[in-house]
Amino acid sequence: MQKRVLITGAAGFLGSHLCDKFIAEGYEVIGMDNLLTGNMDNINHLFPLKQFHFHHHDVTKFVHISGKLDYIMHFASPASPVDYLKMPIQTMKVGSLGTHNLLGLAKAKGARMLVASTSEVYGDPEIHPQVEEYWGNVNPIGPRGVYDEAKRFLEAMTMAYHTFHGVETRIVRIFNTYGPRMRLHDGRALPNFFYQAITGKDITVYGDGSQTRSFCYVSDLVDGIYRLLLSDYHLPVNIGNPEEITIKESAEEVVSLTNTNSKVIYTPLPKDDPKQRKPDITKAKAILNWEPKVGRKEGFAKTYEYFKKVIMEKEPESVG
């Protein structure tokens, strides 16, 4: 009997790659998205398939799916600072009301639910690298608090349904991920750098560029998430690439890869921007037998090709 999975945020960057993964693994996929930040271009290739269905729906409203449901993947949420600063209340609602609605659906269907949490639950971390047992250093009333606290609530609500109602749940804490289908203007470092380099603009780095990130290629992340869903482990697991790099170094790598004449310029660091970000993936290795395979050189090259194509299609006038 074919298994059915509901994927929220299906038209987004990660959601669309998850749709591809589950289709490839033989599942019937129900994609759901309110298209607040999602893009139908990411999933148009799936519509001819009989095993793919799409619901244009906001998960903060009651969610109904007819028939059986084996799994729910909750990936709906604005996910970049530009988005959640522009849509703070929607961000809080999808993490709270949306999570509650979907956990209720999981309980009713007897489905296992995996929720997308984030390294942002660690805030501006005081321990490095970040382990799952670390409770975080989050400013609840700062500009990033709407996202950070929405995800912390999502985790708490998920654990409550697990312990009180016996719902099978999984929690993934996602570290910086990149690759094809990222939005050009979503405000995150790598899309910014690639866009600026390809269009011949100066590359803007926040602060002095000494803050670090650990960039994980999307195919690696999706593989880790899939393994976590099918595992027997219900506590949070970090999925990310522990290869740490400064933002300045990543900007310089983009300049070198794109062979642009762009200069790197520096602008003020946004409030509460984390200074360090690196996952401890001991649990993912031990429990899921997972670690990233795609190196930054290969991942950056694939991402560059994708952005070049998108810019030529959508903004040809911006390419010199």
N, C-alpha and C positions, 0 to 999 in steps of 0.2 A: 504493500500500500504506500503510495507516494506521500511523503511528509510535507506538511504545509507550514510556512513561516511567514509571519507578518514583520515587515521591516519599515519602521517609521523614519522619516527623514530620507526617504528612498531616492529623491531627486538631488540630494546633496552630494558632496564630495565622497565622504565615506560610505553613505547609504547606498549610492549607486554601485560602488565597487562590491559591496556586500551582496547586492542583488545579483550581480554577475557571478559571484562565488557560489551562491546557493543554487542558481540555475545550473551552473557547471557541475555541481554535486548531485543534481537530479531532484531538487526540491520543486514544489509549487510555491511560487513567491507572490505574496500580496504586498505591493509597495504602497505606502501612504505618505503624503506630503501636502502641506498647505501652500507650498511654493513661496513662502515668505523670503527664504534665501535659497531655496532649491532651484534647479534649472532642468527643464524637461529635456534639453539637449543631452543630459547625462544618461537618460534612460530611454530615449526614443528608439534605440536599436533593439529594445526588449519587447516592444509592443506587438510585433508580429508573432511572438511566441505564445503558444496556447497555455504554457505553464506560468505566464506572468500576467498579473492583474494590477490595475492602479486605482487607488481611491484618492481623490482630491479632498482632503479632510484635515481639520485641525484637531490634534489629539487632546487639546485642553477642553474640547467638547466630548460628550459621551461617545465612546468608540464601540461600534457593533461590527462583528465579522460573522457571517453565517457559516455553518459547517464546523468541522473540527479544526483545531489549531494545535500544532505540536510545539512551535517555538515563537517567541516574540523578541525582536531586536529593537530596542528603543534608542534610536539615533537622531530623533528630531530635536533640534535646538539651534538657534544662532550660535556660532562657534568662534567668531573672531571678535577682537575688541571693537572694531568698527561697527559690527552688527549689534553686539549687546549694549554698546553705549547709545546706539540709535533706538534700540528696541528693548529697554531694560525690563519693562513689565512683562512683555511677551516671553522674554528669556526666563524670568522667574516662574511664569505660569507653566511653561512647557516642562520645566524641571520638577514642579510641584504637582499641579493639577494633571498634567499629561502623564506623569509617572504613576500617579494614583489611579487614573482611569485605566491605564494599561495593565497595572498590577491586578486591578479588579477583573479585567478581561482574562488575564492569565489564570487567576483563581477559578473563574467560571468555566474555563475551557480545559483546566488541568494541564496548561502549557508551561513549559520552562521559559523563563524570561531573562534575557541578558540586557543590562543597562550600560550605556556609555557614560562613564564618569571620565575624569580628566586629571592630569597632573596639577591642574589649577587648585585642586583641593588641598595641595601642600602650600599654596600661597607663595610668598617670598621665603623659601625654605631656610631654616637655620641649621639643618643637617644635610650632608651631601655625601654620596648620592642619596636620593630619596627612597626609603623602604616603605612598604605598605603599612607598617606599624606606626609610622610617623603621623601625628595628628594634624600637623600643618600650622602655618603662620599666616592667617587670612585676616584682612581688614574687612569686616562685614559691612561697613558703611562707605567704603571707598568705591571708586568708579567700577572696579572689576568685581566688586562684591556680589553684584546681581548674578553673575555667571558662577563664581566660585561657590556661593552659598546655595544656589539652585542645585548644583551638582552634589554638594554635601548633603542637602536635604534628600535628593534623589537616592543617595546611598542609604541614608537612615530609613527612608520609607521602604526601600527594597528589603533591607534587613528585617524591618518590622513585619512585612508580609511573609518573609521566610520563617521567622521564629513564631509568629502568632497564628498565621494561617497555613503554614506548611507549604507555601508556594516554592517551587524549585527556582532559584534565582542565581544569577552570575553577575559579577561586577568587574568591568574592565576599566582601569585607569590609563587613559591614552595620553602618551607624550607626543610632542610635536611631530606631526605627520605631513608628508608632502607627496606630490606626484600629479599625474594628469587628472583633470577635472577640478582642480582647485580654481576658485574664482579669481580672475585677474585682479580685481580691485577689492579684495576682501580685507586688505589692511595688514595682513600678516607679512612677516619679513621676506620669505622667499618669493611669493607672487610679486611683491613690491620690487624686489631686486631684479627679477627676470624682466618684468615689464619695463622698468627704467632702463635696463641695459639694452634690451631689444629695440626700444624706441629712442635710444641715444641720449637719454636724460641722465643727470647726475644721480647717483645712488645715495639715498638718504638712510643713514644709520642713526638710531636713537641712542642718546647718551654718548659715551666714548667708544661704544662697541665692545667693551670688555665683558658684558653679560653673556652667559653661555646658554646654548640650547643643544638638544640631542635630537637630530632629525632622523625620522624613521620613514623609509619608503612605503608607500601605501600597500603594495602587495604583501610585504612582510607583516604589516599591522593586521590586515584582513586574515591572513593565515593564523596569526596568534589569537585573534578574536574567535575564529571558527573552532580552534582547538579548545579554547576556554569554554565555549558553549557546550561542547560535547564531553567536557571533563566532569569530575565529581566534586569540584572544589567551589564552594559558595562564597568565600571571602574575597575581598578585592585583590586583583592581580595587576601589576604594572606591565603594560606592553609598550615598548619603545626601544629605540636604539641607544645603547649606552655610550656610543662614540660622541664625546662632547666636543663642541667647537664654539669659539666666540662668534658673536654676530659680525664683528669686523672681518674675521677670517672667512666667514661664509659669503659676505659681500665681495671680498677679493676673489674668491673662487668663482663666483658668478661672472665677475668682470673678465677673468681669465678665460673661462669657458666660452663666453659669448664674443670674445675678441672685440670688445667695445672700447671706445675712447672715454667712456663715462668716468667721472671722478667720484670718489666716495666723499660725501659731505656729512656733517654731524648736526643733529637737531636735539632739542632737550628730551630727556628720558620721561616717558609718561609716568604718572603717579602709580605707585605699587607694582611697577614692572619687575618681575622676578629677576634677581641677579644671577642665579644659577638654576640649571634645570638638567638633571641627569637621572634616569631611572636605574634603580637596582633591580635587575631582572633575574635574581637568584630563584625566585618562586616560579617564574615562567619557564625557566630552564628545567627545574626539578619536576614540576607538576605537569607541564604541557610538552616537555621536550622541545621547547621553542627557543630560537634566537634568530635575530635578523640575518638575512643572507645577502641583501643588496647593499653594496658599498655606496658611499656618497658620490663617487665619481660616476658610476653607472646611473644612479638615481637622478643626479642633477642633469645628466645628459638627456635622459628620457623626458624629464620635466621641461627642459629647455626646448626640445623639439615640439612638445605639446603647446607650450605658450607661444612659440613662434608661429605655429599653424593658426592658433586662435586669433592672435593679433592680426595676422595677414588677412584672415576672413572677416573679422569684426571691425578692425580699426586700421585698414591698410594705409590711410593717410598719416598715421602716427609713426610709421616706419620710414626712416630716412633713406 
